[in-house]
């Protein structure tokens, strides 16, 4: 088998693994943000807005990384089709 092909398959496997990890992290961040911004809390001063903002900023970073990885995965999969 061609060395380049083996390397590309390795990159594809790594990109998919990283994407899955980021997807799990994103799901956790969404749950965290929802819990920090509980809509049923009667006293809005008890909401942990700063923590939610930090989590949301991380979620934006994760989402951006996922978009980049998704493009890379699609290109690598096209190569093998």
C-alpha positions as CSV (number, residue, x, y, z in Angstrom):
1,X,0.0,0.0,0.0
2,X,1.1,3.5,-0.8
3,X,2.8,5.3,2.2
4,X,0.9,8.5,1.4
5,X,-2.4,6.7,1.5
6,X,-1.6,5.1,4.9
7,X,-0.7,8.6,6.2
8,X,-3.9,10.1,5.0
9,X,-5.9,7.2,6.5
10,X,-4.2,7.9,9.8
11,X,-5.0,11.6,9.5
12,X,-8.6,10.7,8.8
13,X,-8.9,8.5,11.8
14,X,-7.3,11.1,14.0
15,X,-9.6,13.8,12.7
16,X,-12.7,11.6,13.3
17,X,-11.5,10.8,16.8
18,X,-10.9,14.5,17.6
19,X,-14.2,15.4,16.1
20,X,-16.0,12.9,18.3
21,X,-14.2,14.2,21.4
22,X,-15.2,17.8,20.6
23,X,-18.8,16.7,19.9
24,X,-18.9,15.2,23.4
25,X,-17.4,18.3,24.9
26,X,-19.9,20.5,23.1
27,X,-22.8,18.4,24.4
28,X,-21.5,18.8,28.0
29,X,-21.0,22.5,27.6
30,X,-24.6,22.9,26.4
31,X,-25.9,21.0,29.4
32,X,-23.7,23.1,31.7
33,X,-24.9,26.4,30.1
34,X,-28.5,25.3,30.5
35,X,-28.0,24.5,34.1
36,X,-26.2,27.8,34.8
37,X,-29.0,29.8,33.1
38,X,-31.9,28.0,34.7
39,X,-35.0,29.6,33.3
40,X,-37.0,28.5,36.4
41,X,-34.8,30.5,38.8
42,X,-37.0,33.2,40.2
43,X,-34.1,35.3,41.4
44,X,-32.0,36.3,38.3
45,X,-29.2,37.5,40.5
46,X,-28.6,33.8,41.5
47,X,-27.8,33.0,37.9
48,X,-24.1,32.3,37.2
49,X,-23.8,34.4,34.1
50,X,-20.0,34.8,34.2
51,X,-19.6,31.0,34.3
52,X,-22.1,30.6,31.5
53,X,-20.3,33.2,29.4
54,X,-17.0,31.4,29.9
55,X,-18.7,28.0,28.9
56,X,-20.3,29.7,25.9
57,X,-17.0,31.1,24.7
58,X,-15.5,27.6,24.9
59,X,-18.5,26.2,23.1
60,X,-17.9,28.8,20.3
61,X,-14.2,27.6,20.1
62,X,-15.3,24.0,20.0
63,X,-17.8,24.6,17.3
64,X,-15.3,26.4,15.2
65,X,-12.8,23.5,15.6
66,X,-15.6,21.1,14.7
67,X,-16.4,23.0,11.5
68,X,-12.7,23.0,10.4
69,X,-12.4,19.2,11.2
70,X,-15.6,18.4,9.4
71,X,-14.3,20.1,6.2
72,X,-11.0,18.2,6.6
73,X,-12.8,14.9,7.1
74,X,-15.0,15.4,4.1
75,X,-11.9,16.2,1.9
76,X,-10.1,13.1,3.1
77,X,-13.1,10.9,2.6
78,X,-13.5,12.2,-0.9
79,X,-9.9,11.2,-1.6
80,X,-10.7,7.6,-0.7
81,X,-13.9,7.4,-2.7
